[in-house]
Structure formats: C-alpha cells, structure tokens
Amino acid sequence: MSISRTWGRGTQVGGQLLVELNDLRIAEKELTQLLARLQADEQEARALYSRLNDWKGQSADHTRQQIEEFFAGLSRRIQSIEQQKKSLLQYIEIMIQTDQER
C-alpha cells in the first residue's frame, strides 16, 4: 500500500491510502496535549498521595499498594504515548522527505 499526501481529507482511492500531512500534525499536537494533561494529573495525584504518609494500618497499606500500582500503570501508559508520538513524528518526517523528493 502506498501513502500519498493530499490537501483534502484523508481518503482511500484505488488501494492507495491518502493521508493529509496536516491531520498527522494535528494528531501529534493532540498527543502532546494528552501527555501534558496526564503528567499534570500525575503530579496532582502524587501530591495527594504524599498526604497518606500519616495513615497507619492494614487498610492504609492496601490503599498505598493500589495507588502505587496505579502510578506504575500510568507511567507505562505515558511511556507508550510518548513512543507513539515519537513514531508519528518519524512518520511525518518520512512523509515530508518523500514529498520533497517528488
């Protein structure tokens, strides 16, 4: 399947996938905004979590474990999104180079 840049909306024509470069840039911007929101939410959650240091007992330990698992999952998700963004930026660069070679 070949990929071409178009100035209109992305469509599929005769087996060719036509992708608008601007749509890719919008997707990159949206990933950047998502990452910023996730990182801000993580900071806020960590600030709240730090208040749990005074909690004692089995239920406090259980709650801490659940929150730590949440942070670990959030960290993995942020890393995954960062990798997707990196791949998207590489793809955009390839699209630009391919277009310039035409």
DSSP file with accessible surface (Angstrom, degrees, kcal/mol):
  #  RESIDUE AA STRUCTURE BP1 BP2  ACC     N-H-->O    O-->H-N    N-H-->O    O-->H-N    TCO  KAPPA ALPHA  PHI   PSI    X-CA   Y-CA   Z-CA
    1    1 A M              0   0  170      0, 0.0     2,-0.3     0, 0.0    15,-0.1   0.000 360.0 360.0 360.0 127.9    0.0    0.0    0.0
    2    2 A S        -     0   0   58     13,-0.3    15,-1.8    16,-0.0     2,-0.4  -0.681 360.0-142.9 -96.5 154.3    1.5    3.3   -0.9
    3    3 A I  E     -a   17   0A  58     -2,-0.3     2,-0.3    13,-0.2    15,-0.2  -0.961  18.5-178.3-121.1 131.6    0.9    6.5    1.0
    4    4 A S  E     -a   18   0A  13     13,-1.6    15,-2.6    -2,-0.4     2,-0.4  -0.916  25.9-119.7-125.6 155.2    0.4    9.9   -0.5
    5    5 A R  E     -a   19   0A  63     -2,-0.3     2,-0.3    13,-0.2    15,-0.2  -0.752  31.9-174.8 -93.3 139.6   -0.1   13.4    0.9
    6    6 A T        -     0   0   26     13,-0.8    15,-0.5    -2,-0.4     4,-0.1  -0.869  31.4-137.5-127.3 165.6   -3.2   15.2    0.0
    7    7 A W  S    S+     0   0  201     -2,-0.3     3,-0.1    13,-0.1    -1,-0.1   0.631  89.2  57.1 -96.2 -14.7   -4.5   18.7    0.6
    8    8 A G  S    S-     0   0   42      1,-0.2    -2,-0.2    11,-0.0     2,-0.1  -0.103 109.9 -50.6 -95.6-161.0   -8.1   17.5    1.4
    9    9 A R        -     0   0  175      1,-0.1    -1,-0.2    10,-0.1     2,-0.1  -0.406  69.8 -92.9 -71.5 151.1   -9.3   15.0    3.9
   10   10 A G        +     0   0   38     10,-0.1     2,-0.3    -3,-0.1     9,-0.2  -0.431  57.9 163.1 -66.5 135.0   -7.6   11.6    4.0
   11   11 A T  E     -B   18   0A  70      7,-0.8     7,-3.2    -2,-0.1     2,-0.5  -0.926  39.3-113.3-143.7 170.9   -9.3    9.0    1.8
   12   12 A Q  E     +B   17   0A 129     -2,-0.3     2,-0.4     5,-0.2     5,-0.2  -0.950  33.8 177.8-112.1 124.8   -8.6    5.7    0.2
   13   13 A V  E >   -B   16   0A  81      3,-2.4     3,-2.4    -2,-0.5    -2,-0.0  -0.982  65.6 -24.1-131.1 119.9   -8.5    5.7   -3.6
   14   14 A G  T 3  S-     0   0   85     -2,-0.4    -1,-0.1     1,-0.3     3,-0.1   0.863 127.2 -45.9  52.2  42.2   -7.8    2.6   -5.7
   15   15 A G  T 3  S+     0   0   46      1,-0.3     2,-0.4   -14,-0.1   -13,-0.3   0.424 114.6 118.7  83.5  -6.1   -5.9    0.8   -2.9
   16   16 A Q  E <   - B   0  13A  77     -3,-2.4    -3,-2.4   -15,-0.1     2,-0.6  -0.827  58.9-141.4 -96.2 134.1   -3.9    3.9   -2.1
   17   17 A L  E     -aB   3  12A  64    -15,-1.8   -13,-1.6    -2,-0.4     2,-0.6  -0.858  16.0-159.4 -92.8 118.8   -4.2    5.4    1.4
   18   18 A L  E     -aB   4  11A  27     -7,-3.2    -7,-0.8    -2,-0.6     2,-0.5  -0.899  11.2-175.5-103.2 119.9   -4.2    9.2    1.1
   19   19 A V  E     -a    5   0A  24    -15,-2.6   -13,-0.8    -2,-0.6     2,-0.5  -0.959  22.8-132.1-119.5 131.4   -3.2   11.0    4.3
   20   20 A E    >>  -     0   0   26     -2,-0.5     4,-1.4   -15,-0.2     3,-0.6  -0.696  11.2-143.4 -81.7 127.5   -3.2   14.7    4.8
   21   21 A L  H 3> S+     0   0    6     -2,-0.5     4,-2.1   -15,-0.5     3,-0.2   0.880 101.2  59.4 -57.8 -36.8    0.0   15.8    6.4
   22   22 A N  H 3> S+     0   0   84      1,-0.2     4,-2.4     2,-0.2    -1,-0.3   0.876 100.3  55.7 -62.1 -36.4   -1.9   18.4    8.4
   23   23 A D  H <> S+     0   0   38     -3,-0.6     4,-2.3     1,-0.2    -1,-0.2   0.887 106.8  50.7 -63.1 -37.8   -4.0   15.6   10.0
   24   24 A L  H  X S+     0   0   22     -4,-1.4     4,-2.2    -3,-0.2    -2,-0.2   0.904 109.9  49.4 -66.5 -39.3   -0.8   14.0   11.2
   25   25 A R  H  X S+     0   0  116     -4,-2.1     4,-2.3     2,-0.2    -2,-0.2   0.881 109.8  51.4 -67.2 -36.8    0.4   17.2   12.7
   26   26 A I  H  X S+     0   0   68     -4,-2.4     4,-2.5     2,-0.2    -2,-0.2   0.925 109.2  51.0 -64.3 -42.3   -3.0   17.6   14.5
   27   27 A A  H  X S+     0   0   35     -4,-2.3     4,-2.3     2,-0.2    -2,-0.2   0.910 109.6  50.3 -61.7 -40.4   -2.6   14.1   15.8
   28   28 A E  H  X S+     0   0   47     -4,-2.2     4,-2.3     2,-0.2    -1,-0.2   0.923 110.4  49.6 -64.0 -42.3    0.8   15.0   17.1
   29   29 A K  H  X S+     0   0  127     -4,-2.3     4,-2.4     1,-0.2    -2,-0.2   0.910 110.2  50.9 -63.3 -41.3   -0.5   18.1   18.8
   30   30 A E  H  X S+     0   0  115     -4,-2.5     4,-2.5     2,-0.2    -1,-0.2   0.890 109.2  50.6 -65.4 -37.6   -3.3   16.1   20.4
   31   31 A L  H  X S+     0   0   31     -4,-2.3     4,-2.7     2,-0.2    -1,-0.2   0.912 109.6  51.3 -64.8 -40.5   -0.8   13.6   21.8
   32   32 A T  H  X S+     0   0   51     -4,-2.3     4,-2.3     2,-0.2    -2,-0.2   0.926 111.7  46.7 -61.2 -44.4    1.3   16.4   23.2
   33   33 A Q  H  X S+     0   0   87     -4,-2.4     4,-2.4     2,-0.2    -2,-0.2   0.906 111.6  51.3 -65.5 -41.0   -1.8   17.9   24.9
   34   34 A L  H  X S+     0   0   58     -4,-2.5     4,-2.8     2,-0.2     5,-0.2   0.929 110.2  49.4 -61.3 -45.3   -2.8   14.4   26.2
   35   35 A L  H  X S+     0   0   12     -4,-2.7     4,-2.8     1,-0.2     5,-0.2   0.914 109.9  51.2 -60.9 -42.3    0.7   13.9   27.7
   36   36 A A  H  X S+     0   0   55     -4,-2.3     4,-2.4     1,-0.2    -1,-0.2   0.924 112.1  46.7 -62.0 -42.7    0.6   17.3   29.3
   37   37 A R  H  X S+     0   0  137     -4,-2.4     4,-2.8     2,-0.2    -2,-0.2   0.924 113.3  48.5 -65.5 -43.8   -2.7   16.6   30.9
   38   38 A L  H  X S+     0   0   35     -4,-2.8     4,-2.5     2,-0.2    -2,-0.2   0.917 112.7  47.9 -62.7 -42.5   -1.6   13.1   32.1
   39   39 A Q  H  X S+     0   0   77     -4,-2.8     4,-2.3     2,-0.2    -1,-0.2   0.896 112.7  48.4 -67.9 -38.0    1.6   14.5   33.6
   40   40 A A  H  X S+     0   0   50     -4,-2.4     4,-2.3    -5,-0.2    -2,-0.2   0.925 112.7  48.5 -65.8 -43.0   -0.3   17.3   35.4
   41   41 A D  H  X S+     0   0   96     -4,-2.8     4,-2.8     1,-0.2    -2,-0.2   0.890 109.9  52.6 -63.4 -38.9   -2.8   14.8   36.7
   42   42 A E  H  X S+     0   0   34     -4,-2.5     4,-2.7     2,-0.2    -2,-0.2   0.925 108.4  50.0 -63.6 -43.4    0.0   12.6   37.9
   43   43 A Q  H  X S+     0   0  149     -4,-2.3     4,-2.1     2,-0.2    -2,-0.2   0.925 112.4  47.3 -59.8 -44.7    1.7   15.4   39.7
   44   44 A E  H  X S+     0   0  126     -4,-2.3     4,-2.2     2,-0.2    -2,-0.2   0.921 112.6  49.1 -63.5 -42.9   -1.6   16.3   41.4
   45   45 A A  H  X S+     0   0   30     -4,-2.8     4,-2.8     1,-0.2    -2,-0.2   0.896 110.1  51.2 -65.5 -38.4   -2.2   12.7   42.4
   46   46 A R  H  X S+     0   0  110     -4,-2.7     4,-2.1     2,-0.2    -1,-0.2   0.879 107.9  52.7 -66.5 -36.9    1.3   12.3   43.8
   47   47 A A  H  X S+     0   0   51     -4,-2.1     4,-0.7     2,-0.2    -2,-0.2   0.926 112.8  44.4 -63.1 -43.1    0.8   15.4   45.9
   48   48 A L  H >< S+     0   0   86     -4,-2.2     3,-1.0     1,-0.2     4,-0.3   0.903 110.9  54.8 -65.5 -40.3   -2.4   13.9   47.3
   49   49 A Y  H >< S+     0   0   40     -4,-2.8     3,-2.1     1,-0.3    -2,-0.2   0.868  98.0  62.8 -62.0 -36.4   -0.7   10.6   47.7
   50   50 A S  H >< S+     0   0   64     -4,-2.1     3,-1.2     1,-0.3    -1,-0.3   0.781  93.3  64.6 -62.7 -23.2    2.1   12.2   49.8
   51   51 A R  G X< S+     0   0  177     -3,-1.0     3,-0.8    -4,-0.7    -1,-0.3   0.641  86.8  72.5 -72.5 -13.3   -0.6   13.1   52.4
   52   52 A L  G X   +     0   0   18     -3,-2.1     3,-1.8    -4,-0.3    -1,-0.2   0.500  66.5  95.9 -80.3  -2.6   -1.2    9.4   53.0
   53   53 A N  G <  S+     0   0  102     -3,-1.2    -1,-0.2     1,-0.3    -2,-0.1   0.797  81.2  54.9 -59.0 -28.1    2.1    9.1   54.9
   54   54 A D  G <  S+     0   0  136     -3,-0.8    -1,-0.3    -4,-0.1     2,-0.1   0.630  84.4 105.9 -79.9 -14.1    0.2    9.6   58.2
   55   55 A W    <   -     0   0  125     -3,-1.8     2,-0.3    -4,-0.1    -3,-0.0  -0.437  52.2-170.8 -68.8 140.8   -2.2    6.7   57.5
   56   56 A K        +     0   0  163     -2,-0.1     4,-0.4     4,-0.0     3,-0.2  -0.872  32.9  42.4-128.9 158.4   -1.5    3.6   59.5
   57   57 A G  S  > S-     0   0   44     -2,-0.3     4,-2.0     1,-0.2     5,-0.1  -0.270  93.1 -57.0 102.2 177.2   -2.8    0.1   59.5
   58   58 A Q  H  > S+     0   0  170      1,-0.2     4,-2.6     2,-0.2     5,-0.2   0.885 129.5  51.9 -66.4 -41.6   -3.7   -2.7   57.0
   59   59 A S  H  > S+     0   0   90      1,-0.2     4,-2.5     2,-0.2    -1,-0.2   0.884 109.5  51.1 -66.2 -34.4   -6.2   -0.6   55.1
   60   60 A A  H  > S+     0   0    1     -4,-0.4     4,-2.7     2,-0.2    -2,-0.2   0.919 110.7  48.5 -66.2 -42.3   -3.7    2.2   54.6
   61   61 A D  H  X S+     0   0   97     -4,-2.0     4,-2.3     2,-0.2    -2,-0.2   0.911 112.2  49.1 -62.7 -42.5   -1.1   -0.3   53.4
   62   62 A H  H  X S+     0   0   99     -4,-2.6     4,-2.4     2,-0.2    -2,-0.2   0.923 111.8  48.7 -62.9 -43.8   -3.6   -1.8   50.9
   63   63 A T  H  X S+     0   0   39     -4,-2.5     4,-2.5     1,-0.2    -2,-0.2   0.919 110.6  50.7 -63.4 -43.3   -4.6    1.7   49.7
   64   64 A R  H  X S+     0   0   39     -4,-2.7     4,-2.8     1,-0.2    -1,-0.2   0.914 109.5  51.2 -60.3 -42.8   -0.9    2.6   49.2
   65   65 A Q  H  X S+     0   0  103     -4,-2.3     4,-2.3     1,-0.2    -2,-0.2   0.926 110.9  47.8 -61.8 -43.9   -0.3   -0.6   47.2
   66   66 A Q  H  X S+     0   0  102     -4,-2.4     4,-2.1     1,-0.2    -1,-0.2   0.911 112.9  48.2 -63.6 -41.2   -3.3    0.2   45.0
   67   67 A I  H  X S+     0   0   43     -4,-2.5     4,-2.6     2,-0.2    -2,-0.2   0.912 110.4  51.0 -67.8 -40.3   -2.1    3.7   44.4
   68   68 A E  H  X S+     0   0  105     -4,-2.8     4,-2.3     1,-0.2    -1,-0.2   0.896 109.9  50.4 -64.2 -38.0    1.4    2.6   43.6
   69   69 A E  H  X S+     0   0  112     -4,-2.3     4,-2.4     2,-0.2    -1,-0.2   0.895 109.4  52.1 -64.7 -38.7    0.0    0.1   41.1
   70   70 A F  H  X S+     0   0  120     -4,-2.1     4,-2.8     2,-0.2    -2,-0.2   0.938 109.8  48.0 -60.9 -46.9   -2.0    2.9   39.6
   71   71 A F  H  X S+     0   0    8     -4,-2.6     4,-2.7     1,-0.2    -2,-0.2   0.892 110.4  51.8 -63.0 -38.2    1.2    5.1   39.3
   72   72 A A  H  X S+     0   0   43     -4,-2.3     4,-2.2     2,-0.2    -1,-0.2   0.933 112.4  45.6 -63.6 -43.9    3.1    2.2   37.7
   73   73 A G  H  X S+     0   0   24     -4,-2.4     4,-2.3     2,-0.2    -2,-0.2   0.907 112.7  50.6 -65.2 -40.8    0.3    1.7   35.1
   74   74 A L  H  X S+     0   0   22     -4,-2.8     4,-2.7     2,-0.2    -2,-0.2   0.921 109.1  51.5 -62.9 -42.0    0.1    5.5   34.5
   75   75 A S  H  X S+     0   0   45     -4,-2.7     4,-2.4     1,-0.2    -2,-0.2   0.919 110.0  48.9 -61.6 -43.2    3.8    5.6   33.9
   76   76 A R  H  X S+     0   0  159     -4,-2.2     4,-2.3     1,-0.2    -1,-0.2   0.911 111.8  49.9 -62.6 -40.6    3.6    2.7   31.4
   77   77 A R  H  X S+     0   0  130     -4,-2.3     4,-2.5     2,-0.2    -2,-0.2   0.917 110.0  49.6 -66.1 -42.7    0.8    4.5   29.6
   78   78 A I  H  X S+     0   0   11     -4,-2.7     4,-2.7     1,-0.2    -2,-0.2   0.932 111.3  49.7 -61.6 -43.6    2.7    7.8   29.4
   79   79 A Q  H  X S+     0   0  118     -4,-2.4     4,-2.2     1,-0.2    -2,-0.2   0.900 110.4  50.8 -62.1 -39.8    5.7    5.9   28.1
   80   80 A S  H  X S+     0   0   46     -4,-2.3     4,-2.5     2,-0.2    -2,-0.2   0.924 111.4  46.8 -64.0 -44.3    3.6    4.2   25.5
   81   81 A I  H  X S+     0   0    3     -4,-2.5     4,-2.7     2,-0.2    -2,-0.2   0.905 110.5  53.0 -65.4 -40.3    2.0    7.5   24.3
   82   82 A E  H  X S+     0   0   86     -4,-2.7     4,-2.4     1,-0.2    -1,-0.2   0.907 110.3  48.3 -60.6 -40.2    5.5    9.1   24.2
   83   83 A Q  H  X S+     0   0  101     -4,-2.2     4,-2.6     2,-0.2    -2,-0.2   0.908 110.7  50.7 -67.3 -40.5    6.7    6.3   22.0
   84   84 A Q  H  X S+     0   0   91     -4,-2.5     4,-2.5     2,-0.2    -2,-0.2   0.912 110.9  49.3 -62.4 -41.3    3.6    6.6   19.7
   85   85 A K  H  X S+     0   0   47     -4,-2.7     4,-2.7     2,-0.2    -2,-0.2   0.922 110.2  50.7 -63.7 -43.4    4.3   10.3   19.4
   86   86 A K  H  X S+     0   0  114     -4,-2.4     4,-2.2     1,-0.2    -2,-0.2   0.928 111.6  47.8 -60.0 -44.6    7.9    9.6   18.5
   87   87 A S  H  X S+     0   0   52     -4,-2.6     4,-2.4     1,-0.2    -1,-0.2   0.896 111.0  51.3 -63.6 -40.5    6.8    7.2   15.9
   88   88 A L  H  X S+     0   0   29     -4,-2.5     4,-2.8     2,-0.2    -2,-0.2   0.927 109.3  50.0 -63.2 -43.4    4.3    9.7   14.5
   89   89 A L  H  X S+     0   0   76     -4,-2.7     4,-2.3     1,-0.2    -2,-0.2   0.901 110.7  50.1 -63.2 -38.7    7.0   12.4   14.3
   90   90 A Q  H  X S+     0   0  103     -4,-2.2     4,-2.2     2,-0.2    -1,-0.2   0.913 111.1  49.2 -63.8 -41.7    9.3   10.0   12.4
   91   91 A Y  H  X S+     0   0   69     -4,-2.4     4,-2.6     2,-0.2    -2,-0.2   0.913 109.2  51.9 -64.5 -41.9    6.5    9.1   10.0
   92   92 A I  H  X S+     0   0   11     -4,-2.8     4,-2.6     1,-0.2    -1,-0.2   0.927 109.2  50.8 -59.7 -44.1    5.7   12.8    9.4
   93   93 A E  H  X S+     0   0   96     -4,-2.3     4,-2.6     1,-0.2    -1,-0.2   0.913 110.0  49.5 -61.5 -41.3    9.4   13.4    8.6
   94   94 A I  H  X S+     0   0   95     -4,-2.2     4,-2.8     2,-0.2    -1,-0.2   0.917 110.3  51.1 -63.1 -42.7    9.4   10.5    6.2
   95   95 A M  H  X S+     0   0   13     -4,-2.6     4,-2.4     2,-0.2    -2,-0.2   0.923 111.6  47.4 -60.7 -43.7    6.2   11.9    4.5
   96   96 A I  H  X S+     0   0   33     -4,-2.6     4,-2.3     2,-0.2    -2,-0.2   0.935 113.6  47.2 -65.0 -45.7    7.9   15.4    4.2
   97   97 A Q  H  X S+     0   0   88     -4,-2.6     4,-1.5     2,-0.2    -2,-0.2   0.913 112.6  49.6 -62.0 -42.6   11.1   13.9    2.7
   98   98 A T  H  X S+     0   0   59     -4,-2.8     4,-0.6     1,-0.2    -1,-0.2   0.920 111.1  49.4 -63.3 -41.9    9.1   11.7    0.3
   99   99 A D  H >< S+     0   0   50     -4,-2.4     3,-0.9     1,-0.2    -1,-0.2   0.890 109.4  51.8 -64.9 -38.0    7.1   14.7   -0.8
  100  100 A Q  H 3< S+     0   0  144     -4,-2.3    -1,-0.2     1,-0.2    -2,-0.2   0.796 104.1  58.2 -70.2 -27.1   10.2   16.8   -1.3
  101  101 A E  H 3<        0   0  157     -4,-1.5    -1,-0.2    -3,-0.2    -2,-0.2   0.632 360.0 360.0 -76.5 -15.0   11.8   14.0   -3.5
  102  102 A R    <<        0   0  187     -3,-0.9    -3,-0.0    -4,-0.6    -4,-0.0  -0.259 360.0 360.0 -73.8 360.0    8.9   14.1   -5.9
